[in-house]
């Protein structure tokens, strides 16, 4: 049965319609008429041509967002309670169209349908979670005393203004939600720039937001390339940039935003260490190590790609993780037997192959997987486990963003903590030990924004995420996630 025969009618209809920019509540072509192809990474076939935003289009979108934010607009008049109801309604609407979003995500990104369904569920839950916060952004009364004079002092949280959200391709719908939801919960307006590799679910979400009743200009969607993102970063009408992506690009965004000191939040790269002590539940640790390294085709910034195993159980763990890697079914997202789809693009496929081939050339050993493509067509790559690695190899130091785990034995706690922290990144880390004192003690020494103990990828929308060191600035999600989307105002009134 062909993939096309499995598509929902709504998905086929969406793909057959023009893919334009969403600006000020209208679907419009780019000013220069340019388009680009978005490709199915499983087949290398073009799915659809998409309008390509330029700097001129970025200016149009920022102007629309600014007008929607200004006092007297329908958005500025909407009460927190009304915003709460709107956010909840959007979450329900995503649930009602969950399979449609999942199919689009799988087609555009390559991930399995099961994985895409999970991502859609997270996006829906994010809208409902933040719906509760829309009415709870409260200030604080501050005691103030001056002899002979009476004052009332308090703080309040206010929207920043226009937010530019720039998102990556590994979780397209979820990442779009990460930027849009806290922004509009706080009363901001948004210009979203989805990754050029995966624009489809962001465009479909834009349709749904209009259908739900989000006023024109509150959320604008600009598919395109880096020049469109750079135009948003440079634009004087943007008050904040929220970016998820590579550390390299994050540094450029921070530099660009410094020109007028607009606010910036950054969730950047990672190279997470995963530490297994000899006293760990090895069955759980082996399964956890495979999940940590191979989740989402390895294209996840918090994946545990650096595996450290205490020497006395190293061979046993390597044998187990290698067996788990070999058991993963690599194939088309629409095949129910598939547990790992292709990498997102030819560029990413070549990058991952290059790292693995470079490691072999440097003397490393492949315990599972291959340095070669896993199929003649499509950007498929086998889950790979590499041993005989040194801390200086590029495969050990660089964020690869593919299904590649490197494994190194260790002897002592001090040794492994030093090795784990010997990285410019600090997004995530993990420890496996039956001794909870060991787990918590080592976890407290790891310089990372999220530390998992005897688990990996356990997560919830109520929990903040972000990184230490060059893994970013600020936090997303949870109650902390609203802080970076609001201004804190202090009001002091003298009572007469």
Secondary structure, DSSP 8 states (H G I E B T S, - for coil): --HHHHS-HHHHHHHHS-B-EEETTEEE--TT--EEEEEETTTTEEEEEEE-B-HHHHHHHHHHHHHHHSTTSHHHHS-HHHHHHHHHHHHHHHHHTHHHHHHHHHHHH---HHHHHHHHHHHHHHHHHHHHHTT-----EE--EETTEEEEEEEEEEE-SEEEEE--STTHHHHHHHHHHHHHHTT-EEEEE--TT--HHHHHHHHHHHHHT--TTSEEE--B-HHHHHHHHH-TT--EEEEES-HHHHHHHHHHHTTTT-EEEEE-----EEEE-TTS-HHHHHHHHHHHHHGGGG--TT---EEEEEGGGHHHHHHHHHHHHHHS-B--TTSTT-SB---S-HHHHHHHHHHHHHHHHTT-EEEES-SS-SSSSSS----EEEES--TTSHHHHS---SSEEEEEEE--HHHHHHHHT-SS--SEEEEE-S-HHHHHHHHHHS--SEEEES-SS---TTS-B--SGGGEES-BSTGGGGGGGEEEEEEEEEE-
